[in-house]
Amino acid sequence: MERFDKSPEVALDWHRSGKGAALATVVETWGSAPRRVGAQLVISGAGEIEGSVSGGCVEGAVIVEAQEALEAGAHRLLEFGVSDEDAFAVGLACGGTIRVLVEPVGPVLPEAMLDELVEARATRDAVAYEVNLSTGARQLVRAGYGERMRLDRSGFEPGGEVFVAVHNPPLRLIVVGAVHIAQALVPMARIAGYDPVLIDPRVVFGSSDRFPGETIMLDWPDEAVAALGLDARTAMVLLTHDPKLDDPALAAGLKADVFYLGALGSKRTHAKRVERLTQAGFTTAQIGRVHGPIGLDIGAAGPAEIAVAILAEMTAVLRGKAA
């Protein structure tokens, strides 16, 4: 998973400041292309850039094309690969090929539409940006494309004319229990593209010394979760072993549409957890959403390996590969 970038936000800001802006989006890849479909680069009229479409391989050529597209007021569809001498010279020699759509903000990508997209991203509203390269028609779509949205899979629809860019909210990870496993899991999750939040009312655990630079809420989990809000781009991991802390957050997770809900503990501990949830009125189907014991069974030993198992299971559930 690539980190959530701010290319649309930067493009809107540069456009409104009078600099001019063009959004370059990877729309298709083959072979060993270094960035996935949907990756974006924004270019100002002055040649400033934010983001990336190739990790540096073809950015120079894209910048030139983007500035020409700004002057012409029309979109451009670029292709770079082994047959392109410039791309070959800067690192696509092993079979990687990419196509990049360049859209000037204003004459091609309407400011109002970009503003609506930025607002949707700010409010964690999942949207798809749809462009027909034959007709030039563009729109934001909030319904449909269910499989694309779930898998974060931007790409062309059958026929090759309509490109769909998925704009999902950034992934969040809520960790209840600032324990040793969390010290390993939080940085791993951040690398994988999650925005982590730690919840633990025990000050000795939830300290900035143990989790430098991380968001820590020293509240009771039910209050913290209510303040944060839960949605389908949120994973929740419960690590305290203490029902007084885990259970309120677990109940909130079961009532919400979080995509992953895992709880630490042995099979015996989980059986007791299931019993408590049943007594609290949750159905068998609801309780079945809880991954416990937490993590893929990879024979993990120690906090770091358990964290790997948890993140692997989260990924499998997110991408529809969980057993």
Residue frames relative to the residue before (quaternion, step in Angstrom):
aa qw qx qy qz dx dy dz
M 1.0000 0.0000 0.0000 0.0000 0.00 0.00 0.00
E 0.3049 -0.7548 0.5473 0.1943 3.60 -0.81 0.95
R 0.6034 -0.5845 0.4084 0.3569 3.51 -1.16 0.69
F 0.5572 -0.6001 0.4676 0.3328 3.54 -1.17 0.72
D 0.1265 -0.8137 0.5634 0.0671 3.60 -0.59 1.07
K 0.4379 -0.7116 0.5041 0.2185 3.53 -1.31 0.31
S 0.2055 0.8267 -0.5069 0.1318 3.59 1.12 0.52
P 0.6715 0.4757 -0.3351 0.4587 3.69 0.79 -0.80
E 0.6487 0.5215 -0.3222 0.4511 3.57 0.99 -0.82
V 0.6595 0.4959 -0.2995 0.4790 3.57 0.97 -0.89
A 0.6331 0.5373 -0.3326 0.4471 3.60 0.96 -0.84
L 0.6601 0.4992 -0.3100 0.4678 3.59 0.92 -0.87
D 0.6532 0.5188 -0.3083 0.4574 3.57 0.96 -0.88
W 0.6815 0.4794 -0.2944 0.4680 3.60 0.86 -0.94
H 0.6323 0.5323 -0.3344 0.4528 3.58 0.99 -0.79
R 0.7112 0.4627 -0.2621 0.4598 3.58 0.84 -0.97
S 0.6429 0.5179 -0.3259 0.4607 3.57 1.17 -0.50
G 0.5597 -0.6295 0.3751 0.3869 3.58 1.28 -0.15
K 0.4853 0.6790 -0.4321 0.3416 3.59 1.26 0.01
G 0.3791 -0.6724 0.5233 0.3610 3.52 1.08 -0.79
A 0.0314 0.8062 -0.5891 0.0463 3.58 -1.06 0.69
A 0.0766 -0.7568 0.6470 0.0528 3.51 -1.21 0.68
L 0.2793 -0.7405 0.5896 0.1613 3.55 -1.04 0.85
A 0.1245 -0.7641 0.6304 0.0574 3.56 -0.88 1.01
T 0.0542 -0.8183 0.5712 -0.0334 3.57 -0.72 1.12
V 0.4074 -0.6692 0.5595 0.2705 3.58 -0.97 0.85
V 0.1074 -0.8335 0.5411 0.0305 3.58 -0.55 1.15
E 0.8016 0.0266 -0.0160 0.5971 3.59 1.20 -0.31
T 0.0452 -0.7933 0.6069 0.0144 3.57 -1.09 0.71
W 0.0828 -0.7471 0.6542 0.0833 3.53 -1.34 0.43
G 0.8286 0.2453 -0.1533 0.4793 3.55 -1.19 0.46
S 0.7994 -0.3333 0.2471 0.4346 3.53 -1.06 -0.82
A 0.1383 0.8052 -0.5602 0.1368 3.60 1.00 0.76
P 0.4665 -0.7560 0.3942 0.2356 3.59 -0.76 1.06
R 0.7586 0.2797 -0.1977 0.5543 3.64 1.14 -0.33
R 0.4848 -0.6815 0.4689 0.2839 3.54 -1.07 0.73
V 0.6560 -0.4849 0.3976 0.4201 3.55 -1.31 0.34
G 0.7274 0.3802 -0.3138 0.4774 3.56 -0.93 0.98
A 0.5040 0.6407 -0.4314 0.3864 3.60 1.22 -0.33
Q 0.1467 -0.8331 0.5323 0.0318 3.58 -0.94 0.88
L 0.1233 -0.7307 0.6682 0.0659 3.48 -1.36 0.59
V 0.1474 -0.7694 0.6129 0.1033 3.59 -0.92 0.85
I 0.1311 -0.7931 0.5945 0.0211 3.55 -0.96 0.99
S 0.2948 -0.7489 0.5646 0.1832 3.58 -0.87 0.92
G 0.6610 -0.5041 0.3743 0.4111 3.53 -1.29 0.24
A 0.6750 0.4770 -0.2845 0.4857 3.57 1.24 -0.46
G 0.5991 -0.5997 0.3488 0.3997 3.59 1.28 0.07
E 0.4219 0.6735 -0.4939 0.3528 3.60 1.20 0.27
I 0.1206 -0.8047 0.5779 0.0629 3.59 -1.09 0.64
E 0.0319 -0.7496 0.6605 0.0275 3.51 -1.34 0.48
G 0.7592 0.3063 -0.2507 0.5167 3.58 -0.81 1.00
S 0.2536 -0.7646 0.5753 0.1418 3.56 -1.29 -0.25
V 0.1957 -0.7699 0.5929 0.1319 3.55 -1.16 0.65
S 0.8181 0.1625 -0.0894 0.5444 3.58 1.23 -0.23
G 0.5256 -0.6337 0.4191 0.3829 3.58 1.21 0.14
G 0.7540 -0.3875 0.1997 0.4913 3.58 1.20 0.48
C 0.5204 0.6874 -0.4007 0.3101 3.59 1.20 -0.39
V 0.8411 0.1033 -0.0127 0.5308 3.59 0.74 -1.01
E 0.3001 0.7914 -0.4946 0.1975 3.59 1.23 0.21
G 0.6298 0.5611 -0.3437 0.4128 3.59 0.92 -0.85
A 0.6836 0.4720 -0.2821 0.4800 3.57 0.91 -0.91
V 0.6369 0.5274 -0.3302 0.4552 3.59 1.02 -0.78
I 0.6184 0.5491 -0.3441 0.4446 3.60 1.00 -0.80
V 0.6593 0.5043 -0.3073 0.4653 3.59 0.89 -0.93
E 0.6754 0.4920 -0.2916 0.4656 3.58 0.88 -0.97
A 0.6443 0.5329 -0.3231 0.4433 3.59 1.01 -0.81
Q 0.6693 0.4887 -0.3094 0.4664 3.58 0.93 -0.82
E 0.6312 0.5048 -0.3324 0.4861 3.58 1.09 -0.65
A 0.6360 0.5251 -0.3242 0.4634 3.58 1.06 -0.77
L 0.6125 0.5419 -0.3442 0.4612 3.60 1.08 -0.70
E 0.6691 0.4901 -0.2978 0.4727 3.57 0.95 -0.84
A 0.7104 0.4537 -0.2559 0.4733 3.58 1.00 -0.85
G 0.3225 -0.7709 0.4915 0.2453 3.59 1.16 -0.54
A 0.6370 0.4828 -0.3347 0.4992 3.57 1.10 0.72
H 0.5118 -0.6397 0.4674 0.3323 3.56 -1.16 0.57
R 0.1792 -0.7613 0.6134 0.1099 3.54 -1.30 0.42
L 0.2013 -0.7479 0.6211 0.1196 3.54 -1.12 0.75
L 0.1096 -0.8307 0.5459 -0.0023 3.55 -0.40 1.31
E 0.1025 -0.7768 0.6162 0.0800 3.57 -1.19 0.51
F 0.0380 -0.7812 0.6230 -0.0146 3.55 -0.97 0.98
G 0.2476 0.7714 -0.5608 0.1704 3.55 -0.99 0.79
V 0.7976 -0.3231 0.2092 0.4643 3.53 -1.28 -0.24
S 0.6670 0.4929 -0.3135 0.4624 3.58 1.15 -0.45
D 0.6248 0.5103 -0.3302 0.4901 3.55 1.31 -0.14
E 0.4362 -0.7446 0.4352 0.2566 3.59 -0.47 1.18
D 0.6447 0.5195 -0.3343 0.4502 3.58 0.97 -0.78
A 0.6771 0.4807 -0.2981 0.4708 3.57 0.88 -0.91
F 0.6199 0.5511 -0.3380 0.4447 3.58 1.02 -0.81
A 0.6835 0.5161 -0.2868 0.4292 3.55 0.94 -0.89
V 0.7782 0.3500 -0.1889 0.4859 3.59 1.08 -0.58
G 0.8317 -0.3617 0.1276 0.4015 3.58 1.02 0.59
L 0.6074 0.5387 -0.3885 0.4359 3.62 1.14 0.21
A 0.2922 0.8178 -0.4579 0.1902 3.55 1.19 0.58
C 0.6836 0.5028 -0.2988 0.4367 3.61 1.16 -0.34
G 0.7684 -0.4020 0.2030 0.4547 3.59 1.01 0.65
G 0.5130 0.6593 -0.4224 0.3517 3.59 1.23 0.02
T 0.0101 0.7766 -0.6289 0.0370 3.55 -0.99 0.91
I 0.0217 -0.7988 0.6011 0.0078 3.57 -1.00 0.81
R 0.2106 -0.7162 0.6454 0.1618 3.52 -1.32 0.52
V 0.1220 -0.8073 0.5773 0.0061 3.53 -0.89 1.02
L 0.2324 -0.7562 0.5997 0.1205 3.56 -0.87 1.02
V 0.1341 -0.7827 0.6059 0.0473 3.58 -0.79 1.08
E 0.0108 -0.8168 0.5745 -0.0516 3.59 -0.68 1.16
P 0.3034 -0.7449 0.5640 0.1873 3.62 -0.54 1.09
V 0.4091 -0.6927 0.5362 0.2556 3.56 -0.97 0.89
G 0.7044 0.4015 -0.3311 0.4827 3.55 -0.89 0.97
P 0.8212 0.2185 -0.1345 0.5097 3.62 0.13 -1.17
V 0.7654 0.2961 -0.1755 0.5437 3.60 1.14 -0.55
L 0.7672 0.2001 -0.1001 0.6011 3.58 0.73 -1.07
P 0.3609 -0.7779 0.4635 0.2230 3.60 -0.24 1.24
E 0.5616 -0.6170 0.4356 0.3378 3.56 -1.02 0.84
A 0.6495 0.5297 -0.3261 0.4372 3.60 0.93 -0.86
M 0.6560 0.5014 -0.3152 0.4678 3.59 1.01 -0.78
L 0.6465 0.5033 -0.3156 0.4787 3.58 0.99 -0.82
D 0.6246 0.5314 -0.3309 0.4669 3.59 1.03 -0.76
E 0.6485 0.5081 -0.3105 0.4743 3.59 1.00 -0.83
L 0.6379 0.5216 -0.3213 0.4667 3.59 1.03 -0.78
V 0.6583 0.5046 -0.3059 0.4674 3.59 0.92 -0.90
E 0.6467 0.5121 -0.3188 0.4667 3.59 1.00 -0.81
A 0.6383 0.5215 -0.3273 0.4620 3.60 0.98 -0.81
R 0.6528 0.5054 -0.3126 0.4698 3.57 0.97 -0.81
A 0.6580 0.5215 -0.3131 0.4439 3.59 0.99 -0.80
T 0.7440 0.3788 -0.2112 0.5083 3.60 1.09 -0.68
R 0.4713 -0.7003 0.4176 0.3363 3.59 1.28 0.34
D 0.3766 0.6958 -0.5006 0.3513 3.55 0.99 0.95
A 0.3373 -0.7637 0.5152 0.1939 3.60 -0.51 1.16
V 0.0757 0.7908 -0.6024 0.0773 3.56 -0.83 1.02
A 0.2591 -0.7227 0.6132 0.1861 3.54 -1.32 0.36
Y 0.2597 -0.7369 0.6050 0.1532 3.55 -1.01 0.88
E 0.1109 -0.8216 0.5592 -0.0080 3.54 -0.59 1.23
V 0.0295 0.7954 -0.6041 0.0395 3.58 -0.83 1.00
N 0.2501 -0.7382 0.6115 0.1360 3.53 -0.97 0.97
L 0.3125 -0.8006 0.4832 0.1672 3.57 -0.35 1.24
S 0.6213 0.5313 -0.3523 0.4557 3.60 1.20 -0.29
T 0.7865 0.3133 -0.1563 0.5087 3.59 0.87 -0.95
G 0.4318 -0.6990 0.4639 0.3311 3.58 1.17 -0.51
A 0.4452 0.6966 -0.4573 0.3276 3.60 1.27 0.03
R 0.0464 -0.7922 0.6082 -0.0181 3.56 -1.00 0.94
Q 0.1371 0.7841 -0.5995 0.0836 3.55 -1.12 0.71
L 0.3878 -0.6632 0.5802 0.2703 3.52 -1.35 0.34
V 0.1490 -0.8056 0.5725 0.0311 3.56 -0.86 1.02
R 0.1638 -0.8066 0.5637 0.0693 3.58 -0.82 1.01
A 0.7277 0.3166 -0.2204 0.5672 3.59 1.24 -0.10
G 0.7165 0.3862 -0.3178 0.4862 3.54 -1.10 0.70
Y 0.7489 0.3833 -0.3039 0.4470 3.53 -1.37 -0.05
G 0.1361 0.8520 -0.4969 0.0935 3.57 1.11 0.69
E 0.6922 0.4651 -0.2875 0.4710 3.57 0.84 -0.93
R 0.6223 0.5310 -0.3411 0.4631 3.59 0.99 -0.76
M 0.6790 0.4960 -0.2986 0.4514 3.56 0.85 -0.96
R 0.6644 0.5156 -0.3159 0.4393 3.58 0.89 -0.89
L 0.7595 0.3822 -0.1906 0.4906 3.55 1.00 -0.85
D 0.3841 -0.7200 0.4860 0.3127 3.62 1.27 -0.03
R 0.4313 0.7384 -0.4124 0.3140 3.56 1.05 0.73
S 0.1428 -0.7733 0.6163 0.0424 3.56 -0.15 1.31
G 0.3111 0.7650 -0.5306 0.1909 3.59 -1.16 0.47
F 0.6354 -0.5192 0.4120 0.3962 3.53 -1.36 0.02
E 0.4277 -0.6427 0.5743 0.2724 3.50 -1.21 0.65
P 0.6737 -0.4725 0.3493 0.4482 3.63 -1.19 0.35
G 0.6907 0.4177 -0.3400 0.4826 3.56 -0.87 0.98
G 0.3447 -0.8076 0.4280 0.2141 3.54 1.25 -0.44
E 0.5673 0.6022 -0.3955 0.3988 3.60 1.19 0.31
V 0.7612 0.3433 -0.1741 0.5220 3.57 0.98 -0.86
F 0.1348 -0.7791 0.6101 0.0513 3.54 -0.74 1.13
V 0.1506 -0.7863 0.5973 0.0482 3.54 -0.98 0.96
A 0.1325 -0.7798 0.6099 0.0492 3.56 -0.71 1.13
V 0.2909 -0.7715 0.5472 0.1441 3.55 -0.63 1.16
H 0.0408 -0.7726 0.6335 0.0014 3.56 -0.92 0.99
N 0.0017 -0.8031 0.5918 -0.0690 3.52 0.06 1.35
P 0.5639 -0.5491 0.4633 0.4072 3.59 -1.18 0.36
P 0.5867 -0.5632 0.4193 0.4034 3.62 -1.10 0.49
L 0.5357 -0.6190 0.4679 0.3331 3.55 -1.12 0.64
R 0.1431 -0.7728 0.6127 0.0830 3.56 -1.07 0.78
L 0.1275 -0.7527 0.6390 0.0943 3.51 -1.22 0.60
I 0.1203 -0.7723 0.6220 0.0463 3.54 -0.72 1.12
V 0.0922 -0.8011 0.5914 0.0030 3.55 -0.62 1.18
V 0.1502 -0.7683 0.6185 0.0683 3.55 -0.69 1.12
G 0.7535 0.2932 -0.2515 0.5319 3.54 -0.47 1.23
A 0.1385 -0.8191 0.5550 0.0440 3.57 -0.20 1.30
V 0.2091 0.8104 -0.5068 0.2066 3.55 0.72 1.16
H 0.7685 -0.3753 0.2455 0.4563 3.58 -1.32 0.00
I 0.6268 0.5335 -0.3464 0.4501 3.60 0.97 -0.78
A 0.6370 0.5360 -0.3237 0.4496 3.56 1.02 -0.80
Q 0.6160 0.5556 -0.3528 0.4329 3.59 1.04 -0.68
A 0.6856 0.4251 -0.2767 0.5222 3.58 1.15 -0.53
L 0.6788 0.5299 -0.2961 0.4133 3.58 0.92 -0.92
V 0.6546 0.5544 -0.3329 0.3915 3.60 0.84 -0.93
P 0.7080 0.4221 -0.3039 0.4776 3.68 0.72 -0.82
M 0.6018 0.5438 -0.3632 0.4586 3.60 1.08 -0.62
A 0.6743 0.4982 -0.2922 0.4602 3.56 0.91 -0.95
R 0.6253 0.5357 -0.3427 0.4522 3.58 1.02 -0.74
I 0.6335 0.5187 -0.3251 0.4733 3.59 1.00 -0.81
A 0.6986 0.4738 -0.2631 0.4672 3.59 1.05 -0.80
G 0.6627 -0.5548 0.2955 0.4071 3.59 1.25 0.12
Y 0.5267 0.6316 -0.4145 0.3897 3.58 1.24 0.15
D 0.3014 -0.6852 0.6268 0.2163 3.52 -1.31 0.49
P 0.1461 -0.8542 0.4939 0.0718 3.62 -0.10 1.23
V 0.0936 -0.7469 0.6557 0.0587 3.52 -1.27 0.62
L 0.2169 -0.7746 0.5841 0.1087 3.57 -0.89 0.97
I 0.0903 -0.7834 0.6140 0.0331 3.55 -1.00 0.89
D 0.3122 0.7238 -0.5744 0.2209 3.57 -0.76 1.03
P 0.3211 -0.7745 0.5106 0.1903 3.63 -0.55 1.12
R 0.5871 0.5713 -0.3674 0.4404 3.59 1.26 -0.22
V 0.3790 -0.7803 0.4538 0.2038 3.54 -0.22 1.33
V 0.6302 0.5549 -0.3458 0.4188 3.58 1.00 -0.76
F 0.6843 0.4398 -0.2771 0.5114 3.60 1.17 -0.56
G 0.7763 0.3549 -0.1783 0.4895 3.56 0.76 -1.06
S 0.3074 0.7607 -0.5107 0.2571 3.57 0.66 1.08
S 0.5629 -0.6108 0.4411 0.3398 3.55 -1.18 0.62
D 0.5569 0.5919 -0.3981 0.4256 3.59 1.19 -0.37
R 0.7115 0.4333 -0.2520 0.4925 3.57 1.02 -0.79
F 0.7858 0.1691 -0.0782 0.5897 3.59 1.17 -0.60
P 0.0751 -0.8483 0.5229 0.0353 3.60 0.51 1.15
G 0.8439 0.1937 -0.1603 0.4739 3.52 -0.94 0.98
E 0.6110 0.5737 -0.3547 0.4145 3.60 1.24 -0.08
T 0.5162 -0.6146 0.4979 0.3285 3.55 -1.27 0.46
I 0.0075 -0.8054 0.5896 -0.0606 3.57 -0.62 1.19
M 0.1294 -0.7772 0.6131 0.0577 3.58 -0.84 1.00
L 0.2111 -0.7958 0.5608 0.0872 3.57 -0.57 1.21
D 0.4166 0.6926 -0.4619 0.3652 3.54 0.91 1.03
W 0.5899 -0.5009 0.4583 0.4371 3.53 -1.30 0.12
P 0.6179 -0.6245 0.3290 0.3464 3.58 -0.88 0.95
D 0.6573 0.5095 -0.3435 0.4364 3.61 0.89 -0.79
E 0.6562 0.4947 -0.3140 0.4754 3.60 1.03 -0.73
A 0.6596 0.5132 -0.3089 0.4540 3.58 0.96 -0.88
V 0.6652 0.5020 -0.3045 0.4612 3.58 0.91 -0.91
A 0.6318 0.5273 -0.3330 0.4603 3.59 1.00 -0.78
A 0.6662 0.4985 -0.3002 0.4664 3.58 1.02 -0.79
L 0.6853 0.4913 -0.2826 0.4573 3.58 1.02 -0.79
G 0.2851 -0.7408 0.5452 0.2696 3.56 0.93 -0.92
L 0.2062 -0.7822 0.5804 0.0931 3.55 -1.11 0.69
D 0.0525 0.7931 -0.6053 0.0431 3.57 -1.09 0.70
A 0.7352 -0.4652 0.2927 0.3967 3.54 -1.36 0.05
R 0.6590 0.4493 -0.3210 0.5106 3.61 1.24 0.03
T 0.5820 0.5728 -0.3597 0.4515 3.56 1.25 0.42
A 0.1464 -0.7369 0.6534 0.0928 3.53 -1.10 0.83
M 0.1291 -0.7845 0.6028 0.0676 3.56 -1.06 0.77
V 0.0735 -0.7912 0.6070 -0.0099 3.54 -0.87 1.07
L 0.1626 -0.8002 0.5756 0.0446 3.57 -0.76 1.11
L 0.0319 -0.8627 0.5004 -0.0658 3.55 -0.46 1.25
T 0.5159 0.7047 -0.4020 0.2749 3.64 1.17 -0.03
H 0.3173 -0.7392 0.5216 0.2844 3.61 1.10 -0.68
D 0.6406 0.5200 -0.3150 0.4691 3.60 1.28 -0.11
P 0.4115 -0.7380 0.4727 0.2503 3.62 -0.45 1.14
K 0.6021 0.5751 -0.3699 0.4122 3.60 1.06 -0.65
L 0.7254 0.3940 -0.2245 0.5179 3.57 1.15 -0.64
D 0.7122 0.4792 -0.2650 0.4393 3.57 0.86 -0.99
D 0.6915 0.5471 -0.3059 0.3591 3.57 0.73 -1.06
P 0.6559 0.4934 -0.3511 0.4505 3.67 0.85 -0.74
A 0.6609 0.4841 -0.3079 0.4838 3.58 1.00 -0.78
L 0.6182 0.5518 -0.3321 0.4506 3.56 1.04 -0.79
A 0.6494 0.5140 -0.3120 0.4655 3.58 0.96 -0.89
A 0.6501 0.5057 -0.3185 0.4694 3.59 0.97 -0.82
G 0.6553 0.5198 -0.3101 0.4519 3.58 1.00 -0.82
L 0.6575 0.5113 -0.3074 0.4602 3.56 1.02 -0.78
K 0.6762 0.4815 -0.2913 0.4754 3.58 1.09 -0.64
A 0.6979 0.4401 -0.2579 0.5026 3.57 1.22 -0.42
D 0.5512 -0.6263 0.4556 0.3105 3.54 -1.34 0.09
V 0.1698 0.7856 -0.5752 0.1522 3.60 0.91 0.85
F 0.4618 -0.7117 0.4506 0.2779 3.57 -0.97 0.78
Y 0.7931 0.1242 -0.0727 0.5918 3.59 1.19 -0.43
L 0.0154 0.7773 -0.6266 0.0542 3.51 -1.01 0.94
G 0.0847 0.8223 -0.5516 0.1114 3.56 -0.37 1.25
A 0.1152 -0.8002 0.5875 0.0348 3.56 -1.05 0.74
L 0.4376 -0.7068 0.5045 0.2334 3.54 -0.91 1.02
G 0.4952 0.6551 -0.4878 0.2961 3.55 -1.16 0.62
S 0.5855 -0.5759 0.4441 0.3582 3.53 -1.27 0.40
K 0.6877 -0.4382 0.3548 0.4574 3.56 -1.31 0.04
R 0.6357 0.5197 -0.3349 0.4622 3.58 1.03 -0.74
T 0.6451 0.5136 -0.3167 0.4687 3.57 0.97 -0.86
H 0.6675 0.5014 -0.3022 0.4600 3.56 0.96 -0.86
A 0.6101 0.5470 -0.3552 0.4499 3.59 1.03 -0.71
K 0.6488 0.4954 -0.3131 0.4855 3.59 1.00 -0.79
R 0.6176 0.5420 -0.3344 0.4615 3.56 1.08 -0.78
V 0.6460 0.5192 -0.3126 0.4641 3.58 0.95 -0.90
E 0.6400 0.5283 -0.3200 0.4571 3.56 0.99 -0.83
R 0.6619 0.4950 -0.3111 0.4691 3.60 0.93 -0.86
L 0.6659 0.5021 -0.3085 0.4574 3.58 0.95 -0.85
T 0.6181 0.5359 -0.3356 0.4671 3.57 1.06 -0.73
Q 0.6645 0.4982 -0.2939 0.4732 3.56 0.95 -0.89
A 0.6625 0.5020 -0.2983 0.4691 3.57 1.18 -0.60
G 0.6261 -0.6002 0.3131 0.3869 3.57 1.30 0.05
F 0.4863 0.6547 -0.4526 0.3606 3.59 1.21 0.17
T 0.4766 -0.6869 0.4770 0.2710 3.56 -1.08 0.78
T 0.6692 -0.4841 0.3766 0.4194 3.54 -1.30 0.27
A 0.6427 0.5250 -0.3212 0.4563 3.58 1.02 -0.81
Q 0.6482 0.5081 -0.3205 0.4679 3.58 0.95 -0.82
I 0.6814 0.4898 -0.2899 0.4601 3.57 0.83 -0.99
G 0.6149 0.5776 -0.3364 0.4186 3.57 1.12 -0.66
R 0.5756 0.5861 -0.3776 0.4274 3.59 1.24 -0.24
V 0.6019 0.5729 -0.3581 0.4257 3.58 1.23 -0.40
H 0.2584 -0.7518 0.5889 0.1459 3.58 -0.81 1.03
G 0.3128 0.7293 -0.5467 0.2672 3.51 -0.35 1.29
P 0.4154 -0.2296 -0.8605 0.1851 1.53 -1.63 1.87
I 0.5603 -0.6678 0.3962 0.2883 3.54 -1.00 0.91
G 0.7853 0.3748 -0.2625 0.4171 3.56 -1.24 0.58
L 0.5734 -0.5633 0.4625 0.3741 3.54 -1.27 0.41
D 0.4647 -0.6741 0.4973 0.2868 3.56 -1.09 0.70
I 0.1511 0.7958 -0.5648 0.1577 3.55 0.00 1.33
G 0.5527 -0.6227 0.3826 0.4005 3.57 1.26 0.29
A 0.1993 0.8333 -0.4966 0.1390 3.57 1.19 0.58
A 0.0404 -0.7681 0.6391 0.0056 3.52 -1.12 0.83
G 0.7950 0.2374 -0.1956 0.5229 3.56 -0.70 1.07
P 0.6919 -0.5282 0.3104 0.3820 3.58 -1.18 0.60
A 0.6745 0.5104 -0.3189 0.4276 3.60 0.83 -0.90
E 0.6906 0.4649 -0.2872 0.4738 3.59 0.89 -0.89
I 0.6068 0.5282 -0.3555 0.4758 3.60 1.08 -0.63
A 0.6262 0.5303 -0.3328 0.4646 3.57 1.02 -0.77
V 0.6212 0.5296 -0.3343 0.4710 3.59 1.00 -0.78
A 0.6620 0.5126 -0.3028 0.4553 3.58 0.92 -0.93
I 0.6479 0.5159 -0.3158 0.4629 3.59 1.01 -0.82
L 0.6864 0.4798 -0.2895 0.4635 3.57 0.82 -0.99
A 0.6230 0.5339 -0.3390 0.4603 3.59 1.06 -0.70
E 0.6713 0.4848 -0.3033 0.4715 3.58 0.93 -0.84
M 0.6047 0.5471 -0.3466 0.4637 3.59 1.04 -0.75
T 0.6659 0.5071 -0.2900 0.4640 3.56 0.93 -0.94
A 0.6485 0.5218 -0.3167 0.4548 3.58 0.94 -0.89
V 0.6631 0.4873 -0.3059 0.4789 3.60 0.96 -0.84
L 0.6472 0.5341 -0.3206 0.4394 3.58 0.89 -0.91
R 0.7734 0.3630 -0.1724 0.4903 3.57 0.90 -0.95
G 0.5497 -0.6673 0.3769 0.3324 3.57 1.24 0.29
K 0.5343 0.6411 -0.3902 0.3888 3.57 1.20 0.52
A 0.4568 0.6960 -0.4540 0.3174 3.60 1.23 0.01
A 0.5025 -0.6472 0.4828 0.3090 3.56 -1.08 0.79
